Amino acid sequence: MRFRSLAVILVGSVAAAAMAYPLGRTALLPAAELPPAEAAAESAPVPPAAEAPAPQLVAPAKAAVRAPAKGGYSVIGVGDIMMGSDYPSPIMDARVAPGADPADVIGPEMLRLFKGGDVVFGNYEGTIHTNSDNAKSCSNPAVCFTFRSPPFHAKYLASVGFTLVSNANNHSRDFGEANRAQTYRYLTGAGLAVSGADTPGTRIGVQTLPDGTRFALVAFGHNPGLMQVTDLARLTAMVHEADRVADVVMVSCHIGGEGEGRSAVTRQTEMFLGENRGNPYAFAHTAVDAGADIVFCHGPHIPRAIEVYKGRFIAYSLGNFWTYGRFNLSNTAGYAPIAALKVGADGALQSARIVSARQVKPGGPFLDPSGAAAARIEQLSRQDFPEAGIAIDADGNVSWRR
């Protein structure tokens, strides 16, 4: 039997030589506020982390897969997160404040779901720092946005229950490379494992559970400075690399066209705003073929289909989960699905549930008893992947052709 790592496809990448190993949530320690980085030109090379860097260890040889507690591991995945921006003018949720109880914002039931996960993933769509240097210039504010969030948002994510985060997306460089690196430092300083820029030390994020099992995250995107969703050979190589340093490999992708008119997985290359946004179908299948076990994609800002391929879970877009202020949340863009999975020690999918949540302007997720997100995902999955036999019942439980 070949040991496999649990791979969740996340847009980003992992360094093999210098890896950070944040502990599981039970071992997370509060981090002091990190000071902003010194101003640096966008063209300058990103310096090594100088502010509360995560421990740098040589990655050990991959160990045999351990038997998971209670027969499996709980993996929670959501889409885009940006809890409020203070640039160029503040649009912030007053409920999200330092020390505020997350149950008062997302509700106690959703918080229990997150706290009950062994691994909780989301895509952090933006930057975290206090610097205004190198801000992206937007000629049309109706379609172009620049996101900067205050440093305490990193610790707030951890308090909600997030453990593994992608920062490989089209807003991670809104303030240049120096502040993308600063965002990475704030996130890892809060105890989160992060996959972000295509630079040494930030390509692979590794979370170690209390039983010693390691989950790796590799994240890809379509913007400069990221591992590219169009480079399938690199994707294969990075999945193999992550597989060598962790028991479970997770891969994510910020991929595809945006908006309600782009809900279908066409199995073709998707162009949007003159950019090659990749072929989500080819990307996801290449990742699983290389050894990934879970594919979590995001970027279209709406839910898309799910698929179970070779016994592995693929979400083609988990949409907007927690996007406060400037995001369009009308119609299905307001759906905020939560993928709640259970996987075995070999990474095979044991069970899956789509928990329906929703946002309304200005934003912030809440559970939706109507089940609208799950129903939409079932509709799209039957349409785009009839061969997979996806069905989702009234409680969100997923069945598929085995």
C-alpha positions in Angstrom: 0.0 0.0 0.0 1.4 3.4 -0.9 1.2 6.0 1.8 -0.3 9.2 0.6 -0.6 12.7 2.0 -3.9 14.6 2.3 -3.6 17.3 -0.3 -6.0 20.2 -0.3 -5.4 22.4 -3.4 -4.6 25.9 -2.2 -3.1 28.6 -4.3 0.4 29.1 -3.0 3.8 27.2 -2.5 6.0 25.6 0.0 9.7 25.9 0.7 11.4 22.5 1.2 14.7 23.7 2.8 13.2 26.1 5.4 9.8 25.1 6.7 7.7 26.6 9.5 5.8 24.1 11.6 3.0 25.8 13.6 1.3 23.5 16.1 -2.3 22.5 16.0 -4.9 24.8 17.6 -4.5 23.3 21.0 -1.0 24.6 21.1 -1.5 28.0 19.6 -0.1 30.8 21.7 -1.2 34.5 21.6 1.2 36.6 19.6 2.2 40.2 20.5 1.3 42.8 17.9 4.0 43.0 15.3 5.4 46.4 14.3 5.1 47.3 10.6 8.0 46.6 8.4 10.3 49.4 7.3 9.3 51.0 4.0 10.9 49.2 1.1 10.7 49.7 -2.7 8.4 47.3 -4.4 11.2 46.2 -6.7 13.5 45.4 -3.8 14.0 41.8 -2.8 11.9 40.6 0.1 14.1 40.4 3.2 14.1 37.5 5.6 11.4 37.7 8.2 12.8 40.0 10.9 9.7 40.4 13.1 8.6 37.5 15.2 9.5 34.9 12.4 8.1 31.5 12.6 10.7 28.9 13.6 12.7 27.7 10.7 13.5 24.0 10.8 14.9 21.6 8.3 12.1 19.5 7.0 12.3 15.9 8.3 12.0 12.9 6.0 8.4 11.9 5.5 7.1 9.5 8.1 4.5 6.7 7.6 0.9 7.9 7.9 -0.3 7.7 11.4 -3.7 6.3 12.4 -6.0 9.3 12.9 -8.0 9.7 16.1 -11.6 8.4 15.9 -11.0 6.9 12.4 -10.4 10.1 10.5 -9.6 13.8 10.4 -12.0 16.7 10.2 -11.1 19.3 7.5 -13.1 22.5 7.1 -12.7 24.6 4.0 -14.1 28.0 3.0 -13.5 30.6 0.3 -12.4 34.2 0.3 -11.8 36.1 3.5 -11.3 39.9 4.0 -13.0 41.0 7.2 -12.7 44.8 6.5 -10.3 47.2 4.9 -9.1 50.5 6.3 -7.7 51.8 3.0 -8.2 54.2 1.3 -11.1 54.9 3.7 -12.2 52.6 6.4 -15.0 50.2 5.8 -14.9 48.0 8.9 -17.2 45.8 10.9 -17.5 47.3 14.4 -18.2 43.8 15.8 -14.7 42.6 14.7 -12.5 44.1 17.3 -9.5 43.0 19.4 -10.7 40.5 21.9 -14.2 40.4 20.6 -16.0 37.0 21.0 -16.3 35.4 17.5 -19.6 33.8 18.5 -21.1 37.3 18.6 -20.1 37.8 14.9 -20.6 34.4 13.2 -22.8 32.7 15.8 -22.1 30.0 18.3 -23.1 27.1 16.0 -20.7 28.1 13.2 -18.0 28.8 15.8 -18.4 25.2 17.2 -18.1 23.8 13.7 -14.8 25.6 13.1 -13.4 24.8 16.6 -14.3 21.2 16.0 -12.1 20.9 12.9 -8.6 19.4 13.0 -7.7 21.6 10.0 -9.6 24.8 9.0 -8.7 26.5 5.7 -9.6 29.8 4.1 -8.1 32.1 1.4 -7.0 35.4 2.9 -7.9 37.9 0.2 -5.8 41.0 1.0 -3.0 42.3 3.1 -2.4 42.9 6.8 -0.1 45.8 7.9 -0.2 49.5 8.6 2.0 50.7 5.8 0.6 52.9 2.9 3.7 52.5 0.7 3.4 51.0 -2.8 -0.4 51.0 -2.7 -1.9 49.7 -6.0 -3.3 52.5 -8.1 -6.9 51.9 -9.3 -8.1 53.9 -12.3 -11.6 52.6 -12.0 -12.7 52.2 -8.3 -15.9 50.4 -9.4 -14.0 47.3 -10.5 -10.5 47.8 -8.8 -10.0 47.6 -5.0 -7.0 47.8 -2.7 -7.3 45.9 0.6 -5.4 46.6 3.8 -6.6 45.2 7.1 -5.3 46.0 10.7 -2.8 43.6 12.3 -5.2 42.3 14.9 -7.2 40.6 12.1 -4.5 37.9 11.9 -5.1 36.9 15.6 -8.8 37.2 15.1 -8.7 34.6 12.3 -7.0 32.2 14.7 -9.6 32.9 17.4 -12.3 31.9 15.0 -10.6 28.5 14.5 -8.6 28.9 11.3 -5.4 27.0 11.2 -4.2 26.9 7.5 -4.4 29.9 5.2 -3.7 30.7 1.6 -2.4 34.2 0.7 -1.9 33.4 -3.0 -4.4 35.6 -4.7 -4.8 38.8 -6.7 -5.0 41.1 -3.7 -2.0 39.7 -1.7 0.3 42.2 -3.5 -1.9 45.3 -3.2 0.9 47.1 -1.4 3.9 45.5 -3.1 6.2 42.6 -2.2 7.5 44.1 1.1 3.9 44.3 2.5 3.0 40.9 1.1 5.9 39.6 3.2 4.6 41.6 6.2 1.2 40.0 5.8 2.9 36.6 5.9 4.7 37.6 9.1 1.5 38.7 10.8 -0.4 35.5 9.8 2.3 33.2 10.9 2.9 35.2 14.0 -0.7 34.5 15.0 0.0 30.8 14.8 -1.4 30.1 11.4 0.3 27.9 8.8 0.4 29.9 5.5 1.2 29.2 1.8 1.7 32.4 -0.1 4.3 34.0 -2.4 6.7 32.0 -4.6 9.6 32.8 -2.4 11.9 30.6 -0.2 10.1 29.8 3.1 6.6 30.8 2.1 5.6 28.2 -0.6 4.4 25.4 1.8 2.6 25.9 5.0 2.7 23.0 7.5 0.3 22.5 10.4 1.2 19.8 13.0 -1.6 18.3 14.9 -1.3 17.3 18.5 -0.8 13.6 17.5 2.1 14.6 15.3 0.4 14.3 12.0 1.5 17.0 9.5 -0.9 18.8 7.0 0.8 20.7 4.2 -0.7 23.5 2.2 0.4 24.5 -1.3 -1.3 27.5 -2.9 -1.4 28.6 -6.5 -2.7 31.8 -8.2 -2.5 33.8 -11.4 -0.8 37.0 -10.4 2.9 38.0 -10.3 5.0 36.6 -7.5 2.8 33.5 -7.1 3.1 29.9 -8.2 1.1 29.9 -11.4 -2.2 28.0 -11.9 -1.2 27.6 -15.6 2.1 25.7 -14.8 0.9 22.2 -14.3 4.4 20.7 -14.3 5.2 23.0 -11.3 2.0 21.9 -9.6 3.0 18.3 -9.9 6.5 19.0 -8.6 5.1 21.0 -5.6 2.6 18.3 -4.6 5.5 15.8 -4.7 7.6 18.1 -2.6 4.9 18.7 0.0 4.2 15.0 0.1 7.9 14.5 1.3 7.5 16.8 4.3 4.0 16.1 5.5 1.5 13.3 6.0 -1.3 15.2 4.4 -0.9 17.6 1.5 -3.5 20.3 0.8 -3.5 22.3 -2.4 -5.6 25.4 -3.2 -6.1 27.5 -6.3 -7.2 31.1 -6.9 -8.4 30.3 -10.4 -11.1 31.0 -13.1 -13.3 33.8 -14.3 -15.4 35.9 -11.9 -19.1 36.5 -11.5 -22.5 34.9 -11.9 -22.0 34.4 -15.6 -18.9 32.2 -14.9 -20.5 29.5 -12.7 -19.8 26.6 -15.0 -16.7 24.5 -15.0 -16.1 24.4 -18.7 -13.0 22.2 -18.6 -11.3 24.8 -20.8 -8.8 27.7 -20.1 -10.7 30.6 -18.7 -9.9 34.2 -19.7 -11.0 37.2 -17.6 -10.1 40.9 -17.9 -7.5 39.9 -20.5 -5.8 37.5 -18.2 -5.3 33.7 -18.5 -7.0 32.5 -15.3 -6.1 28.8 -15.9 -8.1 25.7 -16.5 -9.7 24.7 -13.2 -10.5 21.2 -14.3 -7.0 20.4 -15.6 -5.5 22.0 -12.5 -7.6 20.0 -10.1 -7.2 16.7 -11.9 -3.4 17.2 -12.3 -3.1 17.9 -8.5 -5.0 14.7 -7.6 -3.1 12.7 -10.1 0.1 13.9 -8.5 -1.0 12.8 -5.0 -3.2 15.5 -3.7 -6.3 14.4 -1.7 -8.3 17.6 -1.4 -8.7 20.5 -3.8 -10.1 23.8 -2.5 -10.4 26.5 -5.2 -11.7 30.0 -4.9 -11.5 33.2 -7.0 -14.8 33.3 -9.0 -16.6 34.9 -6.0 -19.5 32.5 -6.4 -20.0 28.8 -5.6 -19.1 26.3 -8.3 -19.5 22.5 -8.6 -17.8 19.9 -6.4 -16.4 16.6 -7.7 -15.0 13.4 -6.1 -12.2 12.2 -8.4 -10.3 9.1 -7.6 -11.8 9.2 -4.1 -10.5 12.7 -3.5 -12.6 15.9 -2.9 -12.5 18.9 -5.3 -14.3 22.2 -4.7 -14.1 24.3 -7.9 -15.0 27.5 -6.0 -16.1 28.1 -2.5 -17.1 31.6 -3.3 -17.0 34.5 -0.8 -17.0 33.4 2.8 -16.3 36.6 4.9 -15.9 39.6 2.6 -16.8 42.8 4.3 -17.4 46.1 2.6 -16.5 46.4 -1.0 -17.4 42.9 -2.4 -20.5 42.2 -4.4 -22.8 40.0 -2.3 -25.9 40.0 -4.5 -27.6 36.7 -5.6 -25.2 33.7 -5.5 -22.2 35.9 -4.7 -23.8 36.1 -1.2 -23.7 32.3 -0.8 -20.9 31.3 1.6 -20.6 27.5 1.5 -18.6 25.6 4.1 -17.1 22.3 3.1 -16.9 19.9 6.1 -15.0 16.8 5.2 -13.8 13.7 7.0 -10.8 11.9 5.5 -9.0 8.8 6.4 -5.3 8.2 7.2 -4.7 7.5 3.5 -6.3 10.8 2.5 -9.4 9.1 1.0 -12.7 11.0 1.4 -14.9 9.3 4.0 -17.7 11.8 4.1 -18.5 15.3 3.0 -21.1 17.9 4.0 -21.9 21.3 2.5 -22.9 23.6 5.3 -24.9 26.5 3.9 -24.0 30.0 5.1 -24.8 33.4 3.6 -23.7 37.0 3.6 -25.7 40.2 3.0 -24.3 43.7 2.5 -22.0 44.9 4.0 -20.9 41.3 4.9 -20.1 38.7 7.5 -21.2 35.1 7.4 -24.2 33.5 9.1 -25.7 30.1 8.8 -28.5 29.8 6.3 -31.2 27.2 7.3 -32.7 27.4 3.7 -29.7 25.4 2.5 -29.4 27.6 -0.6 -25.6 27.2 -1.0 -25.7 23.4 -0.9 -28.7 23.3 -3.3 -26.8 25.6 -5.8 -23.7 23.4 -5.5 -25.7 20.2 -6.1 -27.3 21.8 -9.2 -24.0 22.9 -10.7 -22.3 19.5 -9.8 -25.0 17.5 -11.6 -24.7 19.9 -14.6 -20.9 20.0 -14.9 -20.0 16.5 -13.6 -22.9 14.1 -14.3 -20.4 11.2 -14.3 -19.5 11.9 -10.6 -23.1 11.2 -9.4 -23.0 14.0 -6.8 -26.2 14.4 -4.7 -26.6 16.6 -1.6 -29.5 15.9 0.8 -31.5 18.5 2.8 -28.9 18.4 5.6 -26.0 19.1 3.2 -24.7 15.5 3.3 -22.9 14.6 0.0 -23.1 11.3 -1.8 -21.2 10.4 -4.9 -20.6 7.5 -7.4 -18.0 5.2 -5.9 
